[in-house]
Amino acid sequence: MPWWRNKNLQLRDIDLDGGKIRIVREIAKNRKERQPRLMALADWGMRQLLLRAQALGATEPQHYLLPLSLTRSRSADKNQKFDVNRPMTGWVKSWRKLTQKCNMDGFRFHDLRHTFRTLGAEAGVPLEVMMAQLGHMDRETSLEYVHIQQQALERAKQLIESEQAPVLAAAQRSSGAADGSATPKV
């Protein structure tokens, strides 16, 4: 989910017991409410964000998970550092600091969606399931997110070849080259 949709998440949109977050109509790309399932890592991250939000004073359902920082606001009460009733406006600096600290300069938040989609494809998760998780409306968009790794291609080759082994053996026996050594002239 792009950052501009994350920033609008309110506490009422998060159901950790059910393992879901609710993406409401106003912020969902396809204009329908959806409830993607949280994977274990996303669940852990969401729990950390909830703890942070609570520490900043977000306790009511309408409060934002990522509240607005008032440190630069001239009109803000100097004792109040966050407004839990308004969402943050952006996180470019925070993201940049995080990626630098992790030695991942240039890694974009959106790259996490591509990684998630690629891992799903490599694990054999059906395209339709991944489309629902990512909120994609069409197959082409979802396929653009896949960046299959060489290791996954090699694993697929091995799986397919193991399934084809009996057919190949029978073909080799019938051609008289059981070891596959017969080479055509080119």
C-alpha positions, 0 to 999 in steps of 0.5 A: 500500500502506498504511503499516502494510503498508509497515512490515513489509517485510523485505529478503527481500521486495524484488526490485529486479532483477525489479522487484517487492516481495512482499506476504506473506499476513500483511500482504496485505489479501486474505490472499494473497501478491502481487507487484506490479510496481514502476513507475520512480518506486517503484523509485527510492524503494525503492532509496533506502529500501534504501540508508537501511536498509543505512546503518542496519545492515540487511543480512540478509534478515530485517531490516526495510526500515523499522527501529524507531527507538530514540531514544525507548526507555529500554531501548535501548543509547544507541549503537544508534539503530535495531533492524533486527530490529523494524519501525517503529511509525509515521511520522506525524511524518516524513510530516507534516514531509516534506509540509510541506517540499514545501508539500503540507500535508494530503497523506496517504500513502494519497493516493498510491494514489488518484493511482496508480489515477487515472493508470492509468485515464487512461492506459487501463490495464485495470481488472483490471491495476490491481486486481492492482497495488493488491491490490483484490479487487473492481471497486467498490473499485478504481473508488472510487480513480479521480478522472478529471481534466478534461484526461483527459475532454477527451482521451477526448472528442476520441478518441471524436469522431475515431472517430465523425467518418466516421459523423457526416459521413455522417449530416450528408450524408444529412440535407442539413446537411453543415456541421451547421448545421441546428438543430431547433426546440425 
